Amino acid sequence: MCGVSKDALLELLDNTENEERRYILNYLLTSYKFEQWQTIDEFKENTVNGICFVNHKRRGVLGCFYKKDCFHRGDYIIDTNFITHVMPIKTPEAPK
């Protein structure tokens, strides 16, 4: 399964001197919460509506939107029989 880990981003940050790239890497590291992949069964036990990545048996990793018990990709619904893992994408909560 592919994806970008926090450790990989930190290593890239340590090994680049380009200021624009450093800014982008810092933004990614501070703006997003890194989640672990869940099996489809684990995800179904505690679903989260919103953007997520799915690992599709035939197509690899796909970005999609989960809502109303379905994974949507554009105008299409992804058959859950082909999904092995899910990673919800959560942005950080606003400061209080």
C-alpha positions, 0 to 999 in steps of 0.5 A: 500500500502506498502513501506518504508517511510523516517520517518520509516528509520529515526526512525530505525536509531535513534533506532539502535546502530549497526554501519553497520546498521547505515551506511546502513540507512544513505546511503539510507537516503542521496542517494535517493529522496523519492517520493510520490505515484501517481495514474496511471492517474497522472503518465500517465500525466507526465511519467518518464522513468526508474525504478519504483514501481507499486501497482498491484491489484493482486500482491501487490508492484512490482519493474519494468522498465517504457519505451516506454509507458509500464511497464516491469518486466523482459521479461513481460509487466504489464497490466496497468489495474491492476496498481493503483499507481506508484512511480518513483525511482529517484536517486539524480542529480550529483553535479555540 
